Amino acid sequence: MSSQTLAARGQNGRVPEPRSPGVHVPPANEAGPSPQSPPASPPAPATASSPLRGSEYAMLSRQIRQAHLLDRRLRYYAAKIAVTAAALVAGWVAFALIGDSWWQLGIAVFLAVMFGQLGFLGHDAGHQQIFRSRKANYLLGVACGNLGIGLSFGWWTGKHNRHHAHPNTEDADPDIMIGALAFSAGQARAARGVRRLVFRCQAFLLFPMMFLEAASLHGASLRSVTRRIREHRAGQHGAWEAALLALHAAGYLTAVFLVLSPVRAVLFILVQQGLFGFYLACSFAPNHKGMPMLEAGDRTDFLRRQVLTSRNVRGGWLTDAALGGLNYQIEHHLFPSMPRPSLRRAQPLVAAFCADRGLPYCQTSLLGSYAQALRHLSSVGKLTGPAADTGTDPQKIETGPQEKTPPSDRRRVAWRLESQ
């Protein structure tokens, strides 16, 4: 989707006037706050003669700051860290006490959930949500990631920051360049051989593939760390990360094979790691899958790029806890350093701000988000091979009922906006 298509929307589906000539809109990697650090000071207000869309984000940012929604929430995180750590220790203690028994599969399920919760804390630390000190956030991140669940914190933060800077942008967002799935017409039509067959069936294969997510993340972490060491780029942080990854792997495998028989040990690992990956994938999938795709080099302003490519999931405290706050994906992408408990309070402010400007704000149920993602994957999968083979315009991928817009303002990628 081009910047002209996205930027053309405003009140009643249109912007009263086009972008003023000569006004510089920073590219995607320059606009908005860094995903890893607190948002910078709002940009200077635009003059009346040259209204900048970036000023809209500055207005929203001021509202958020005035509501103190970017303030650190140390008490919340102290309690969250303590409860998560205690539950994780309790799970491993129960594992040791139960011994060589098939009941350990129940412990595997519990530990899969706790690994996911530990991953959410690492995510928050990576965005500098917890402490003001970058060093403190890094130490917590490697403790949760490298030591706790065996994922490289350094590799993940680099990858995740690129995603935040270019969500759903072709050739820029690493989350849509995973190879196993096609998210755009270009990816689908370029597929050959076995990959083309996989893409055609990807809507049916999505959930089974989720059980392999943990193995994929472990493999990527290991490749990243070993490559940095091999290229002599590891440095002190890289050496520590490698050591903590090795310590996690050694401790995990030693505990499992010491307590369980070989067959039960292997089954425990398959269940625990499979469900851990499935849990993470189920938490990530609702956020952007099935939302508009942007072309490589797209220069849409920060506010619209983040809102139009993200989807919120409705729910109460249980949804918030289960998804680690990622159900407020729009607010999180607009303000990456906002502490997790503040996202719920920010949601009505952001939704009202978008409504005042005619900016689509997508929010649906958890099951509805999966349905939208599956419809999108199914539509894209039908585009494998030359366009003539499908009879489908690859620029118009339907993922569900379209938002009502004038015919002259149709998007190339439609998405479903359910009633809030």
C-alpha positions in Angstrom: 0.0 0.0 0.0 1.5 3.3 -1.0 1.8 6.3 1.2 -0.5 8.2 -1.1 -3.3 5.7 -0.5 -2.9 5.7 3.3 -2.3 9.4 3.6 -5.3 10.2 1.5 -7.6 9.3 4.4 -8.9 11.9 6.9 -12.2 13.1 8.1 -15.0 11.4 6.1 -12.5 9.3 4.4 -10.5 12.2 2.9 -8.0 14.8 3.9 -9.1 18.4 3.1 -5.9 19.3 1.5 -2.8 17.5 0.2 0.6 17.5 1.9 2.2 20.9 1.3 5.0 21.0 -1.3 8.4 21.2 0.2 7.4 19.7 3.5 9.9 17.0 4.5 8.3 13.9 6.1 11.0 11.8 7.7 11.4 8.2 6.4 10.0 5.4 8.5 13.2 4.8 10.5 13.4 8.5 11.5 9.8 9.2 12.4 8.3 8.6 15.8 10.0 7.2 19.0 12.6 4.5 18.9 11.1 1.1 19.9 13.9 0.7 22.4 14.0 4.1 24.1 11.5 6.5 25.6 9.8 8.8 23.0 11.8 11.9 22.2 10.4 15.4 22.8 7.5 16.2 20.5 8.5 18.0 17.3 8.0 21.7 17.0 4.5 22.6 16.0 4.0 23.1 12.2 3.2 26.5 10.9 -0.3 27.3 9.6 1.1 27.5 6.1 2.6 24.1 6.1 0.7 21.6 8.3 2.7 18.5 9.0 0.9 15.2 9.7 3.7 14.6 12.2 2.1 17.3 14.4 -0.9 15.1 14.9 1.4 12.5 16.6 2.9 15.4 18.7 -0.7 16.4 19.8 -1.4 12.8 20.8 1.9 12.5 22.6 1.2 15.6 24.6 -2.2 14.1 25.7 -0.4 10.9 26.8 2.3 12.7 28.7 -0.2 15.0 30.4 -2.0 11.8 31.6 1.3 10.5 33.0 1.0 7.3 31.0 4.7 7.2 30.2 5.7 7.3 33.9 7.6 4.2 35.1 5.5 1.7 37.1 8.1 0.2 39.3 5.6 -1.2 41.9 3.7 -3.0 39.2 6.8 -4.5 37.7 8.3 -5.4 41.1 5.2 -7.4 41.9 5.0 -8.9 38.3 8.7 -10.0 38.4 8.3 -11.5 41.9 5.2 -13.4 41.0 6.6 -14.7 37.7 9.9 -15.7 39.2 8.2 -17.5 42.2 5.8 -19.4 39.8 8.8 -20.4 37.6 10.7 -21.7 40.6 7.7 -23.5 42.0 7.2 -25.2 38.6 10.8 -26.5 38.7 10.5 -27.6 42.3 7.4 -29.5 41.5 9.2 -31.1 38.6 11.9 -32.3 40.9 9.5 -33.6 43.5 7.2 -35.5 41.1 10.1 -37.4 39.6 9.9 -39.8 36.8 6.2 -39.8 36.1 3.8 -39.1 33.3 2.3 -36.3 35.5 5.3 -34.3 34.4 3.5 -33.5 31.2 1.2 -31.3 33.3 4.3 -29.5 34.6 5.5 -29.1 31.0 2.3 -27.3 30.2 2.7 -25.0 33.2 6.3 -24.3 32.4 5.4 -23.5 28.8 3.1 -20.7 30.1 5.7 -19.4 32.6 8.3 -19.3 29.8 5.9 -17.2 27.8 5.3 -14.9 30.8 9.1 -14.5 31.2 9.3 -13.7 27.6 6.8 -10.9 28.0 8.9 -9.4 30.8 11.9 -9.6 28.5 9.9 -7.8 25.8 9.0 -5.0 28.2 12.7 -4.7 29.3 13.7 -4.5 25.6 11.4 -1.5 25.1 12.8 0.3 28.3 9.4 0.1 29.9 10.5 -1.1 33.3 13.5 1.0 34.5 14.8 4.4 33.5 18.3 2.9 33.3 19.1 1.2 30.0 21.6 -1.0 31.8 19.1 -2.2 34.3 16.6 -3.1 31.5 19.4 -4.9 29.6 20.3 -7.0 32.7 16.7 -7.9 33.2 16.3 -8.7 29.6 19.2 -11.1 29.4 18.2 -12.7 32.7 14.7 -13.4 31.3 15.7 -14.1 27.7 19.1 -15.8 27.6 19.1 -17.4 31.1 15.4 -17.9 31.7 14.0 -19.2 28.3 17.1 -19.6 26.1 16.5 -16.8 23.6 19.1 -14.2 22.7 18.0 -10.9 24.0 20.5 -9.0 21.8 19.3 -10.7 18.7 15.7 -10.3 19.5 15.8 -6.6 20.3 17.6 -5.8 17.0 15.0 -7.8 15.1 12.1 -6.4 17.0 13.2 -2.8 16.7 13.2 -3.2 12.9 9.7 -4.5 13.1 8.5 -1.5 15.1 10.2 0.9 12.7 8.6 -0.7 9.6 5.5 -2.8 10.6 4.1 -4.8 7.7 6.5 -3.2 5.3 7.8 -5.4 2.5 11.6 -6.0 2.5 11.9 -4.1 5.8 9.8 -5.9 8.5 11.6 -9.1 9.6 8.3 -10.5 10.9 6.9 -10.8 7.4 10.1 -12.2 5.9 10.1 -15.5 7.7 10.0 -17.7 4.6 7.5 -20.2 5.8 4.5 -18.0 5.1 3.6 -15.5 2.4 2.0 -12.2 3.6 1.9 -10.3 0.3 1.1 -11.0 -3.3 4.8 -10.6 -4.3 5.9 -13.2 -1.9 3.2 -15.6 -3.0 3.9 -15.2 -6.8 7.7 -15.6 -6.3 7.3 -19.0 -4.6 8.5 -22.1 -6.4 8.5 -25.8 -5.8 7.6 -27.0 -2.3 7.3 -23.5 -1.0 4.5 -22.7 -3.5 2.6 -25.8 -2.2 3.1 -24.7 1.4 1.9 -21.2 0.6 -1.3 -22.5 -1.1 -2.1 -24.4 2.1 -0.7 -21.9 4.6 -4.1 -21.0 6.2 -4.4 -24.6 7.2 -0.8 -25.0 8.3 -0.6 -21.8 10.4 -1.6 -23.3 13.7 0.5 -26.5 13.3 3.5 -24.4 12.4 3.1 -22.4 15.6 4.3 -25.5 17.6 7.7 -25.0 15.9 8.0 -21.3 16.9 10.2 -22.0 19.9 12.6 -24.2 17.9 12.8 -21.5 15.3 13.6 -18.8 17.9 16.2 -21.0 19.6 17.9 -21.7 16.2 17.9 -18.0 15.3 19.4 -17.1 18.7 22.1 -19.7 18.3 23.0 -18.6 14.8 23.1 -15.0 15.8 25.4 -15.5 18.8 27.8 -17.9 17.0 28.0 -15.6 13.9 29.0 -12.7 16.1 31.6 -14.8 17.9 32.9 -16.1 14.5 33.2 -12.6 13.1 34.8 -11.3 16.3 31.9 -8.9 16.9 30.6 -10.4 20.1 32.2 -7.9 22.5 31.6 -8.2 26.3 27.8 -8.3 25.9 27.9 -11.0 23.2 30.2 -13.1 25.4 27.8 -12.8 28.3 24.8 -13.6 26.2 26.6 -16.7 24.8 27.5 -17.9 28.2 24.0 -17.4 29.6 22.5 -19.3 26.6 24.9 -22.2 27.2 24.1 -22.1 30.9 20.3 -22.3 30.2 20.7 -25.2 27.8 23.0 -27.1 30.1 20.7 -26.6 33.1 17.5 -27.4 31.3 18.8 -30.6 29.6 20.6 -31.8 32.7 17.5 -31.3 34.9 15.2 -33.0 32.4 17.4 -36.1 31.7 18.4 -36.5 35.4 14.9 -36.7 36.6 13.1 -38.4 33.7 13.7 -41.5 31.7 14.9 -40.9 28.2 11.5 -41.4 26.6 9.7 -39.2 29.1 12.5 -36.6 28.9 12.1 -36.3 25.1 8.3 -36.1 25.4 8.6 -33.5 28.1 10.8 -31.3 26.0 8.6 -31.7 22.9 5.5 -30.8 24.9 7.0 -27.9 26.9 8.9 -26.3 24.0 6.1 -26.9 21.5 3.5 -25.3 23.8 5.8 -22.5 24.7 6.3 -21.6 21.0 2.5 -22.1 20.3 1.8 -19.7 23.2 4.1 -17.0 21.9 2.9 -17.4 18.3 -0.8 -17.1 19.4 0.2 -13.9 21.3 1.9 -12.4 18.2 -0.5 -13.5 15.4 -3.4 -11.1 16.3 -1.2 -8.0 16.1 -0.6 -7.4 12.4 -1.5 -10.5 10.4 -4.2 -9.6 7.9 -3.7 -5.8 8.3 -2.6 -3.6 5.4 0.8 -4.3 3.8 3.1 -1.3 2.9 5.4 -1.2 -0.1 9.1 -1.1 0.4 10.3 2.4 0.9 6.8 3.6 2.0 6.9 7.1 3.5 3.6 7.1 5.3 3.8 9.3 8.5 4.5 7.6 11.8 1.0 7.9 13.2 -0.8 6.3 10.3 1.9 3.7 9.7 1.5 2.4 13.2 -2.3 2.6 13.5 -3.3 1.3 10.1 -1.0 -1.8 10.3 -1.9 -2.8 13.9 -4.9 -4.5 15.5 -6.1 -4.4 19.1 -7.8 -7.4 20.8 -10.7 -6.7 23.1 -10.8 -8.3 26.5 -10.5 -7.9 30.3 -7.7 -8.5 32.8 -7.3 -12.1 31.8 -6.7 -11.2 28.2 -4.2 -8.5 29.3 -2.4 -11.1 31.5 -2.4 -13.9 28.9 -1.2 -11.7 26.0 1.3 -9.7 28.0 -0.3 -6.4 27.1 0.2 -7.1 23.4 -3.5 -6.9 22.9 -3.1 -3.1 23.0 -0.9 -3.3 19.9 -1.9 0.1 18.5 -1.0 1.9 21.7 2.2 -0.1 22.1 3.4 0.7 18.6 2.7 4.4 19.0 4.4 4.5 22.4 6.8 1.5 22.7 8.2 2.6 26.0 4.8 3.0 27.7 4.7 0.6 30.7 2.3 -2.4 30.2 -0.3 -1.4 32.8 -0.7 2.1 31.2 -1.7 0.7 27.9 -5.3 0.0 29.0 -5.7 3.6 30.2 -4.2 4.9 26.9 -6.5 2.9 24.7 -9.6 5.2 24.9 -7.5 8.3 24.4 -5.9 6.9 21.2 -9.2 5.5 19.9 -10.9 8.9 20.4 -8.0 10.7 18.8 -8.2 8.5 15.7 -12.0 8.8 15.5 -11.7 12.6 15.5 -9.5 12.4 12.5 -11.4 9.7 10.6 -8.4 7.3 11.1 -9.5 3.6 11.1 -8.8 2.0 14.5 -9.1 -1.8 14.3 -10.2 -3.7 17.3 -11.8 -7.1 17.5 -12.1 -10.2 19.6 -9.3 -12.7 20.0 -11.0 -15.3 17.8 -12.0 -12.6 15.4 -8.3 -11.6 15.0 -7.4 -15.2 14.2 -10.2 -15.4 11.6 -9.0 -12.2 9.9 -5.4 -13.5 9.8 -6.5 -16.9 8.4 -8.6 -15.2 5.7 -5.7 -13.0 4.7 -3.3 -16.0 4.5 -5.9 -18.0 2.5 -6.3 -15.1 0.0 -2.6 -14.6 -0.4 -2.0 -18.3 -0.8 -4.3 -18.4 -3.8 -2.0 -16.0 -5.6 1.0 -18.4 -5.8 2.4 -18.6 -9.3 1.6 -16.1 -12.2 -1.4 -13.9 -11.8 -2.9 -15.5 -14.8 -3.1 -18.8 -13.0 -5.4 -17.4 -10.4 -7.5 -14.9 -12.2 -7.1 -12.7 -9.1 -5.7 -9.2 -9.0 -2.7 -9.6 -6.6 -3.2 -6.0 -5.6 -6.6 -6.6 -4.1 -6.5 -9.2 -1.4 -9.7 -9.6 0.5 -9.4 -10.6 4.2 -13.0 -10.1 5.2 -15.9 -7.6 4.9 -14.5 -4.3 3.8 -14.8 -1.0 5.6 -17.3 1.2 3.8 -15.4 3.7 1.8 -16.1 5.5 -1.4 -15.2 3.5 -4.6 -12.5 6.1 -5.4 -10.9 5.5 -2.1 -10.6 1.7 -2.0 -7.5 0.3 -0.5 -5.5 -2.3 -2.3 -5.6 -4.4 0.8 -8.9 -4.6 2.6 -9.3 -5.4 6.3 -12.2 -6.0 8.6 -13.2 -3.4 11.1 -15.6 -5.0 13.5 -17.9 -2.9 15.7 -16.2 -1.8 18.9 
